[in-house]
Amino acid sequence: MVAATSRHDHLLGNAFDAGSFHPSPFLSRLLDEVLVSSFLRSNVLEPLLGDGDGIAVLADLIHLSDFPPITEKQLGQSLYTLFVSREENTCLICGKPKASLERALGCVRAHLGQKPFGCVGCGLCTATGE
C-alpha cells in the first residue's frame, strides 16, 4: 500500500509540469487549488463547474492562457472533468484511457486520494479505492 501512495504522490507532484503526460499551467494551478480545497479535505464529492464552489475555484485561474472554454452544457458537470480528456476519456494525471467518463473521473479521484471514489481498471487506482 505504501508503494501505491508514493506512486500517487509522485504523479501528483509532477502532474501537468513540463515533461509530464499533459503539461498545462492551468491544470497545474487547478490541481494546486483542489489539493487545498475544503471539499477534498472533507472527502465529499467535488463541486460542479457551474456551482458556487466550482466557480470560486476557477475564478483565480481564468486569466491563464490555457484556461479551457467552458460551455453552458458543461456547467452541470464535475470540476474534475477538466482533468480528463473527453475525446478518449483519458485521465490527464496518469495518461490512462478509461472505458467511460465516469471511470476516468474515478481515476482522478483516486489520484487525489478521495475515497471511496476509486475506479477499477488500472492497478494504481484500484490500490487506493478500497
C-alpha positions as CSV (number, residue, x, y, z in Angstrom):
1,M,0.0,0.0,0.0
2,V,2.9,2.4,0.7
3,A,4.2,1.9,-2.8
4,A,0.9,2.9,-4.3
5,T,0.7,6.0,-2.1
6,S,4.3,7.0,-3.1
7,R,3.4,6.5,-6.7
8,H,0.4,8.7,-6.4
9,D,2.4,11.4,-4.6
10,H,5.0,11.3,-7.4
11,L,2.2,11.6,-10.1
12,L,0.6,14.5,-8.3
13,G,3.9,16.2,-7.6
14,N,4.8,16.2,-11.3
15,A,1.3,16.3,-12.9
16,F,1.0,18.9,-15.6
17,D,4.6,20.1,-15.4
18,A,6.9,20.2,-18.5
19,G,7.7,16.6,-19.3
20,S,4.6,15.1,-17.8
21,F,1.9,13.3,-19.7
22,H,-0.1,16.5,-20.2
23,P,1.8,19.7,-19.4
24,S,-0.5,22.6,-18.6
25,P,-0.1,25.7,-16.5
26,F,-3.8,25.9,-16.0
27,L,-4.2,22.3,-14.9
28,S,-1.2,22.6,-12.6
29,R,-2.8,25.6,-10.8
30,L,-6.2,24.0,-10.7
31,L,-4.6,20.9,-9.1
32,D,-3.0,23.2,-6.5
33,E,-6.4,24.7,-5.8
34,V,-8.1,21.3,-5.5
35,L,-5.4,19.9,-3.2
36,V,-6.1,22.6,-0.6
37,S,-9.9,22.7,-1.1
38,S,-12.4,22.1,1.7
39,F,-14.3,19.5,-0.4
40,L,-11.2,17.4,-0.8
41,R,-10.2,17.7,2.9
42,S,-13.8,16.8,3.8
43,N,-13.8,13.9,1.4
44,V,-17.0,14.9,-0.3
45,L,-17.8,14.9,-4.0
46,E,-16.2,17.8,-5.9
47,P,-18.3,20.8,-7.0
48,L,-19.8,21.2,-10.4
49,L,-18.2,23.6,-12.8
50,G,-21.3,25.9,-12.6
51,D,-22.0,25.9,-8.8
52,G,-20.6,28.4,-6.3
53,D,-17.7,26.3,-5.2
54,G,-16.7,25.4,-8.7
55,I,-16.8,29.0,-9.8
56,A,-14.8,30.1,-6.8
57,V,-12.1,27.5,-7.6
58,L,-11.9,28.7,-11.2
59,A,-12.2,32.5,-10.6
60,D,-8.4,33.0,-9.9
61,L,-7.4,30.8,-12.9
62,I,-9.5,32.4,-15.6
63,H,-6.6,34.7,-16.7
64,L,-4.3,31.8,-17.6
65,S,-3.6,31.4,-21.3
66,D,-4.6,27.8,-21.4
67,F,-7.9,28.2,-19.5
68,P,-10.3,26.0,-21.4
69,P,-13.6,27.3,-22.8
70,I,-16.5,26.0,-20.7
71,T,-19.8,25.7,-22.4
72,E,-23.2,26.1,-20.7
73,K,-23.7,22.4,-21.1
74,Q,-20.6,21.7,-19.1
75,L,-21.7,23.8,-16.1
76,G,-23.6,20.8,-14.6
77,Q,-20.5,18.6,-14.8
78,S,-17.8,17.8,-12.2
79,L,-14.9,20.2,-11.8
80,Y,-12.7,17.1,-12.3
81,T,-13.8,16.8,-15.9
82,L,-11.1,19.4,-16.5
83,F,-8.6,16.7,-15.6
84,V,-10.0,14.3,-18.2
85,S,-9.5,14.3,-22.0
86,R,-13.1,13.9,-23.1
87,E,-12.3,12.5,-26.5
88,E,-10.6,9.4,-25.2
89,N,-11.9,9.5,-21.5
90,T,-8.2,9.7,-20.5
91,C,-7.1,10.7,-17.1
92,L,-4.7,13.6,-17.7
93,I,-2.8,12.9,-14.4
94,C,-1.6,9.4,-15.4
95,G,-2.5,9.2,-19.1
96,K,-4.5,6.0,-18.8
97,P,-7.6,5.8,-21.1
98,K,-10.8,4.6,-19.5
99,A,-13.9,3.0,-20.9
100,S,-16.1,5.9,-19.8
101,L,-16.1,9.4,-18.4
102,E,-17.2,8.0,-15.0
103,R,-14.3,5.7,-14.8
104,A,-11.9,8.5,-15.8
105,L,-13.4,10.7,-13.0
106,G,-12.9,7.7,-10.6
107,C,-9.2,7.6,-11.7
108,V,-8.8,11.3,-11.0
109,R,-10.5,10.9,-7.6
110,A,-8.2,8.0,-6.7
111,H,-5.1,10.0,-7.6
112,L,-6.4,12.7,-5.3
113,G,-6.9,10.2,-2.5
114,Q,-10.6,10.9,-2.4
115,K,-12.3,7.8,-1.1
116,P,-14.5,5.9,-1.7
117,F,-14.4,7.2,-5.2
118,G,-11.7,4.8,-6.6
119,C,-12.0,3.3,-10.1
120,V,-11.4,-0.2,-11.3
121,G,-9.2,-0.9,-14.3
122,C,-5.7,0.4,-13.7
123,G,-3.9,-1.1,-10.7
124,L,-2.9,2.3,-9.5
125,C,-6.5,3.5,-8.9
126,T,-7.7,0.2,-7.5
127,A,-4.9,0.3,-4.9
128,T,-6.4,3.4,-3.3
129,G,-10.1,2.8,-3.9
130,E,-10.6,0.4,-1.0
